[in-house]
Amino acid sequence: MLDLSSDAFERLVVDELDRLPDEMIDGLDNVVFVVEDRAEDGSLDLLGLYDGWALTERERYGVGELPDRIILYREAHLAVCDDEEELRDEVHTTLVHEIAHFYGIDDERLHELGWA
C-alpha cells in the first residue's frame, strides 16, 4: 500500500483539480471538495462519492442549501495504487467521475465513456 500523509494527499487532489478543464469546473455551483480517510462503513471499496443534488435534479434545490460534497477517500486510493503516478491518475479519474455525477451523468453512461 502506498503511504502518503493526509496533507500530501490533499495537495495532490488540489493539483489534479487544477489540471481539469475550466469547462468542467466552471459549472460547479455550491459544491465543496472533501478528503476523508475512509467511507463511513470503514471499507476501502469506495474511492469517491458525490453527496448532493445533480444539476439535472436541481429544480427541487432550495435557497440556502448546504453545499453538495465531492468526497475522495485517501486510504482507498492508497490501497489500490503502487506509486504516485498511478495515484494521480486514479485521483483524476475519481474527480471526473464524481463531477460527472454533479452534471447528472450516471454510472452506466460513465462506464460507456470509460470513466467508471
N, C-alpha and C positions, 0 to 999 in steps of 0.2 A: 504494500500500500504506500502510495506517495505521501510524503509528510510536508505539510505547508501550514503555517500558523493562520489563525483567523484573519489577522491584519493583512498578511501577504495575499491570502485568497481574495479578500475584499478588493485589494488593489488590482489584482488580476481581473476580477469581474468588471471593475471600472474601466480598465484598459480595453477589455473586449466590448463593453458598451460604447466606448469612444470610437471603435472601429466599425460599428454598424452604420449602414447608410442613413443619412439625415432623414430621408423619406420615411424610414421605418420608425424612427424615434420622434420626429416632429409631431406626429399624430397622437402620441400618447397623452391622455388627459386624465389627471387625478390618479396617477399610478406611481407607486414607490417601489424601489428595488430593495430587497432584504436578503441578507445572508444568514442562514441558520445552520447549525451543525448537522441536525438530522430532522427528518419528518416527525410529526407528533407521535406516530406509532413506534418510533425508535428504529425503524428499518433503514436499510441502505439502498432500498429498491427504487426510490423516487429521487430523481436528480433536481427537479424543479416543479413549481406549482404556480398556476395563475389563480389568485383568490380575488374574485370580483365579478363585475358585470361586463360581459363582452360589449364592444361598441354596437353590435347588432341588436343588443337587448337593452340599450340604454334609454329607451322610451319610458321604462319603468324607473329610471335612475332619478333620484331626487336631489334637490338643492341641499348642500351641507353634508353630503355623503362622505364617509370616511374614504380615504384613498384605497383604490384597488392595490393589491400587492403581487409582485412577481418575486417569488422566493426561490433562491438557489441553495441547495443543501451541500455544504462543504464536504462533509465526511463521505457522502455518497459519491461525489465527484472524485475525491481522492482514492476511493476504493476501486474505481474502475479504470484509473489512469496510471500508466507506468512512468511517465515523465511530464515535464512542464509543457512541452509542445502538444502532447495528447490532451493534457488538461485544458489548455487554451482552446483547442478545437472543440472539446466537449462542452465547455462553458459557453462558447459561441453558439453551438447548436442548441443548447438549452435555452439561452436567451432568445434566439429566433423563434423557437418552439413556443415559449410562453408568451412572447409578444404577439405571435400569431393568434393565440387564444384571445388576447385582448381585442384583436380585429375580427373575431368571430370565426376563425378558421379551426375546424375540429380535427381530432386526431386522425380520422380516416383520410381527410384531404392532405394533412401534413405527411402522412405515410406515402401517399401518391407522389408528393413533391420531394420525398427523400429527407424530410426533416423530423421524422418520428421513428 
